[in-house]
C-alpha cells in the first residue's frame, strides 16, 4: 500500500460519518447525488447484480437495493463499511446486499470476469488512486468484472472545476505556489482536505483513460455543472426557488456540453462493455 492510499484511508476513516451525510446535506451537494441517480436510472438494466466499488458508506448501494437490485459494496475504509452495514440494516435491505467487502478498486481479483450486470465507481474513488498506472489498472478491473453489454459508471473530481472554485473557496491554496502548480499542470493535490491526496481530471484525460476498444461511450456529464461556489449555490436555491427550478432544468439540458463537463466539480463517464 503506497503513501497516497494510506492518506486516503486515514482521511475517510476520520470523516466517514460526515461522508455519509455529504451527498444530501444541501442543494449544492445534492447536485452530484441527484444527477448521478438520474443517469443510473437511464442506463442501468431493469434488474441484476451491481458492484458499488469504492462506494463509501453506501448511499448508492442503498438506493439501488431499494430499487430491487442485488448489490455488492466494496470500499477501502472499515469505518465506511460499518456505517453502511448499520444504515442497510435500519432500512431492512440486508437481503439485497450480497457483500460488504474491504478492498481497493485497483484489485478486484476476488471477482471473476463478467460477474456483474453493472459496475459503479462513484464519488471520486479513482481520484484517490496513484500513480497513473494504478488508475489504468483500476479502470481495467472495473471493466473486467462487468458482463458484456453491461454499463460501467465512473465519476471523478475535475481539475478545472476545482480551479474555478479556488477564488471563492480556498484562495490561500495559491500561497503554496509549487503545490498549486502541481494541481494546475499535473492534476495532483497533496493538500486535499488538509493533508490527503487527490487527482483532478480533465475530460480529455478521463476519456483517454477509460475509452478503449473494450467499451463504448454512452455519456460524459458534468454533475454540478456551472454551480461552482457552494455558498452561492445554496443561497440561490434557498432565496429564489422558482429561478432555481428553471436553472436546474437548464442544467439537465446542458450537463453534457464539453465546457460544462470540465467546469463541474465532478464529472461522470458512462460506458458500455463491448468485449
Long-range contacts (C-beta under 8 A, 24 or more apart in sequence): 2-130, 3-197, 4-128, 4-129, 4-130, 4-197, 5-76, 5-104, 5-128, 5-129, 5-130, 7-195, 7-196, 7-197, 8-76, 8-128, 8-196, 8-197, 9-76, 9-77, 10-196, 11-192, 11-193, 11-195, 11-196, 12-56, 12-76, 12-77, 12-79, 12-80, 13-77, 13-78, 13-79, 15-193, 16-56, 16-57, 16-77, 16-79, 16-80, 16-82, 16-83, 17-83, 19-56, 19-57, 19-80, 20-56, 20-57, 20-58, 20-59, 20-83, 20-87, 23-59, 23-123, 24-59, 26-230, 26-234, 27-233, 27-234, 27-237, 27-238, 27-244, 28-224, 28-227, 28-230, 28-233, 28-234, 28-237, 29-230, 31-223, 31-224, 31-225, 31-227, 31-233, 31-251, 32-123, 32-155, 32-223, 32-224, 32-265, 32-266, 33-59, 35-221, 35-223, 35-224, 35-251, 35-252, 35-255, 35-268, 36-60, 36-122, 36-153, 36-155, 36-223, 36-268, 37-63, 38-252, 39-153, 39-219, 39-221, 39-268, 39-270, 40-64, 40-120, 40-153, 42-219, 43-118, 43-151, 43-153, 43-218, 43-219, 43-270, 43-272, 44-69, 44-118, 44-151, 45-117, 45-118, 45-150, 45-151, 47-117, 48-116, 48-117, 48-118, 49-98, 49-115, 49-116, 49-117, 50-116, 50-117, 50-118, 50-119, 50-120, 51-108, 51-111, 51-115, 51-116, 51-118, 51-119, 51-120, 51-145, 51-146, 52-120, 52-122, 53-105, 53-108, 53-119, 53-120, 53-121, 53-125, 53-142, 54-105, 54-121, 54-122, 54-123, 54-125, 54-126, 55-80, 55-84, 55-120, 55-122, 55-123, 56-80, 56-84, 56-123, 57-81, 57-83, 57-84, 57-87, 58-83, 58-84, 58-87, 58-88, 60-120, 60-122, 61-88, 61-97, 62-87, 62-88, 62-91, 62-93, 65-91, 65-93, 65-96, 65-97, 66-91, 66-93, 68-96, 69-96, 69-118, 70-96, 70-97, 70-98, 71-96, 71-97, 71-98, 72-97, 72-98, 72-99, 72-101, 72-116, 73-97, 73-99, 73-100, 73-101, 74-99, 74-101, 74-102, 74-103, 74-105, 74-108, 75-101, 75-102, 75-103, 76-102, 76-103, 76-104, 76-125, 77-102, 78-102, 104-138, 105-129, 105-138, 105-141, 105-142, 106-134, 106-137, 106-138, 106-141, 107-141, 108-141, 108-142, 108-144, 108-145, 111-145, 112-145, 113-144, 113-145, 114-145, 114-146, 114-147, 114-148, 115-145, 115-146, 115-147, 116-145, 116-146, 116-147, 116-150, 117-147, 117-150, 118-146, 118-150, 118-151, 118-152, 118-153, 119-143, 119-145, 119-146, 119-150, 119-151, 119-152, 119-153, 120-152, 120-153, 121-152, 121-153, 121-154, 121-155, 122-153, 122-154, 122-155, 122-268, 123-155, 123-266, 124-155, 124-156, 124-157, 124-198, 124-266, 126-154, 126-156, 126-199, 127-156, 127-157, 127-198, 127-199, 127-200, 127-201, 128-196, 128-197, 128-198, 128-199, 129-199, 130-188, 130-197, 130-199, 135-199, 135-209, 136-209, 139-209, 139-210, 143-212, 143-214, 143-215, 143-271, 143-273, 146-273, 147-273, 148-273, 148-274, 148-275, 149-272, 149-273, 149-274, 150-272, 150-273, 151-218, 151-270, 151-271, 151-272, 151-273, 152-215, 152-270, 152-271, 152-272, 152-273, 153-268, 153-269, 153-270, 154-206, 154-210, 154-268, 154-269, 154-270, 154-271, 155-223, 155-266, 155-267, 155-268, 155-269, 156-199, 156-200, 156-201, 156-206, 156-266, 156-267, 156-269, 157-198, 157-199, 157-200, 157-201, 157-265, 157-266, 158-200, 158-201, 158-202, 158-203, 158-222, 158-261, 158-262, 158-263, 158-264, 158-265, 158-266, 158-267, 159-183, 159-184, 159-187, 159-200, 159-201, 159-202, 159-262, 160-202, 160-262, 160-263, 161-200, 161-222, 161-224, 161-228, 161-262, 161-263, 161-264, 161-265, 161-266, 161-267, 162-189, 162-200, 162-265, 164-228, 164-263, 165-228, 165-229, 165-230, 165-265, 168-228, 168-229, 168-231, 168-232, 169-229, 169-230, 201-267, 202-262, 203-258, 203-261, 203-262, 203-267, 206-267, 206-269, 207-269, 210-269, 210-271, 211-271, 213-274, 213-275, 214-273, 214-274, 214-275, 215-271, 215-272, 215-273, 215-274, 216-271, 216-272, 216-274, 217-269, 217-270, 217-271, 218-270, 218-271, 218-272, 219-256, 219-268, 219-269, 219-270, 220-256, 220-261, 220-267, 220-268, 220-269, 220-270, 221-255, 221-256, 221-261, 221-267, 221-268, 221-269, 221-270, 222-255, 222-256, 222-257, 222-260, 222-261, 222-262, 222-263, 222-264, 222-266, 222-267, 223-255, 223-264, 223-265, 223-266, 223-267, 223-268, 224-264, 224-265, 224-266, 225-251, 225-254, 225-255, 225-260, 225-263, 225-264, 226-251, 226-254, 226-260, 226-263, 226-264, 227-251, 228-263, 228-265
